[in-house]
Amino acid sequence: MASALHNLSSYDPSKVPDGSGKVIGIVVSEWNEEVTGALLEGAHNTLVKHGVNADDIIVKTVPGSFELVYGAAAMLELAEVDAVIAIGCVIRGDTPHFDYICQGTTQGLAELNCRAEVPVIYGLLTCNTMQQALDRCGGALGNKGDECAVTALKMIDFMDTI
């Protein structure tokens, strides 16, 4: 659903599974740190709000969004986590670089999600302008980090009940 039609921070808390005892890995890009830092804060706070112990949230940074794929793969392999959230932000510029980074990162995270034993949550903002990114990291349209945290808990519950 287009975020212009749905606030990213709006959800029914009663439909979010309890995160007690769960370990969540978060891989976050340093590029566009103003945005990714706010997304990380939203995800972290929402996980804690729903029972995940703050000490059970493993946060690792990577230089840019393209490196999220490697970072998520490494977290899946080396850390015992119940889910991995990949957080990044790419803003369109004057060259096709935006398209390559968005496509490569999206494809890489999708492939990890298909073959991993735990869910990999897509938290990559792909925006045309900085204002669009700011609107989605705690601004007018909510915080995509909140949505990613809720998705992680719901997907963990999905796996636990299948």
C-alpha positions as CSV (number, residue, x, y, z in Angstrom):
1,M,0.0,0.0,0.0
2,A,1.3,3.4,-0.8
3,S,2.6,5.1,2.3
4,A,0.7,8.3,1.3
5,L,-2.5,6.3,2.0
6,H,-1.2,4.5,5.2
7,N,0.9,5.9,8.0
8,L,3.9,3.6,8.5
9,S,3.6,3.8,12.2
10,S,-0.1,2.9,12.4
11,Y,-0.9,-0.6,13.4
12,D,-3.1,-2.5,15.9
13,P,-0.8,-3.3,18.8
14,S,-3.1,-6.2,19.8
15,K,-2.2,-8.0,16.6
16,V,1.5,-7.8,17.2
17,P,3.0,-11.0,18.7
18,D,5.0,-10.8,21.9
19,G,8.7,-10.5,21.2
20,S,9.9,-11.8,24.6
21,G,12.8,-14.1,24.3
22,K,13.4,-13.2,20.6
23,V,16.7,-12.0,19.2
24,I,16.6,-9.6,16.4
25,G,19.5,-8.6,14.2
26,I,19.4,-5.1,12.5
27,V,21.8,-4.2,9.8
28,V,21.7,-0.5,9.1
29,S,23.4,1.6,6.4
30,E,25.5,4.6,7.4
31,W,24.7,6.3,4.1
32,N,21.9,8.9,4.7
33,E,22.5,8.5,8.4
34,E,19.9,11.2,9.3
35,V,17.3,8.9,7.8
36,T,18.7,5.5,8.7
37,G,19.3,6.5,12.3
38,A,15.7,7.5,12.7
39,L,14.5,4.3,11.1
40,L,16.8,2.3,13.4
41,E,15.4,4.2,16.4
42,G,11.8,3.5,15.3
43,A,12.6,-0.2,14.8
44,H,14.4,-0.5,18.1
45,N,11.7,1.3,20.1
46,T,8.9,-0.8,18.6
47,L,10.7,-4.1,19.2
48,V,11.2,-3.1,22.9
49,K,7.6,-1.9,23.2
50,H,6.5,-5.4,22.1
51,G,8.7,-7.4,24.5
52,V,12.1,-7.8,22.9
53,N,14.8,-7.2,25.5
54,A,17.1,-4.3,24.3
55,D,20.1,-6.5,24.9
56,D,18.6,-9.0,22.4
57,I,18.7,-6.5,19.6
58,I,22.0,-6.8,17.7
59,V,22.8,-3.7,15.6
60,K,25.6,-3.7,13.0
61,T,26.3,-1.0,10.5
62,V,27.5,-1.2,6.9
63,P,28.7,1.7,4.8
64,G,25.9,1.8,2.3
65,S,22.6,0.2,1.2
66,F,24.3,-2.1,-1.3
67,E,26.3,-3.6,1.6
68,L,23.0,-4.5,3.4
69,V,22.9,-7.8,1.5
70,Y,26.4,-8.9,2.7
71,G,25.6,-7.6,6.2
72,A,22.3,-9.5,6.4
73,A,23.9,-12.6,5.1
74,A,26.7,-12.4,7.6
75,M,24.3,-11.9,10.4
76,L,22.2,-14.9,9.3
77,E,25.4,-17.0,9.3
78,L,27.2,-15.8,12.4
79,A,24.5,-14.7,14.9
80,E,21.7,-16.7,16.3
81,V,18.8,-14.4,15.5
82,D,15.1,-15.0,15.0
83,A,14.9,-12.3,12.2
84,V,17.1,-9.8,10.5
85,I,15.9,-6.3,9.6
86,A,17.9,-4.5,6.8
87,I,17.6,-0.7,7.0
88,G,18.8,1.7,4.4
89,C,17.9,4.7,2.3
90,V,18.7,5.5,-1.3
91,I,17.7,8.9,-2.8
92,R,17.5,9.4,-6.5
93,G,20.3,11.5,-8.0
94,D,21.3,12.6,-11.5
95,T,22.7,9.2,-12.6
96,P,21.4,5.7,-13.0
97,H,23.3,4.7,-9.8
98,F,20.1,4.9,-7.9
99,D,18.5,2.2,-10.1
100,Y,21.4,-0.2,-9.8
101,I,21.7,0.1,-6.0
102,C,17.9,-0.2,-5.5
103,Q,17.6,-3.2,-7.8
104,G,20.7,-5.0,-6.6
105,T,19.9,-4.5,-2.9
106,T,16.3,-5.5,-3.4
107,Q,17.2,-8.6,-5.3
108,G,19.9,-9.6,-2.9
109,L,17.6,-9.2,0.2
110,A,14.8,-11.1,-1.6
111,E,17.1,-14.0,-2.3
112,L,18.3,-14.1,1.3
113,N,14.7,-14.0,2.5
114,C,13.9,-17.0,0.2
115,R,16.7,-19.2,1.4
116,A,17.2,-18.2,5.0
117,E,15.7,-20.1,7.9
118,V,14.6,-16.9,9.5
119,P,12.9,-13.9,8.0
120,V,14.8,-11.1,6.4
121,I,12.8,-7.8,6.6
122,Y,13.1,-5.2,3.8
123,G,13.6,-1.8,5.3
124,L,15.1,0.0,2.3
125,L,13.6,3.4,1.5
126,T,13.9,4.2,-2.2
127,C,12.9,7.8,-2.5
128,N,13.0,10.5,-5.2
129,T,13.8,13.3,-2.7
130,M,15.2,13.7,0.8
131,Q,11.9,15.1,1.9
132,Q,10.2,11.8,0.9
133,A,12.7,10.0,3.0
134,L,12.2,12.3,6.0
135,D,8.5,11.9,5.7
136,R,9.0,8.1,6.1
137,C,11.5,8.1,9.0
138,G,9.3,9.7,11.6
139,G,7.8,12.5,9.6
140,A,4.4,13.1,8.1
141,L,4.0,9.4,7.0
142,G,5.3,7.7,10.1
143,N,8.4,5.6,10.5
144,K,9.2,2.6,8.3
145,G,11.3,1.3,11.1
146,D,8.2,0.8,13.2
147,E,6.6,-1.1,10.3
148,C,9.8,-3.3,9.9
149,A,9.8,-4.2,13.6
150,V,6.1,-5.2,13.5
151,T,6.7,-7.2,10.3
152,A,9.7,-9.0,12.0
153,L,7.6,-10.0,15.0
154,K,4.7,-11.2,12.8
155,M,7.0,-13.2,10.6
156,I,8.7,-14.8,13.6
157,D,5.3,-15.8,14.8
158,F,4.4,-17.1,11.4
159,M,7.5,-19.4,11.5
160,D,6.8,-20.4,15.1
161,T,3.2,-21.5,14.2
162,I,3.8,-23.2,10.9
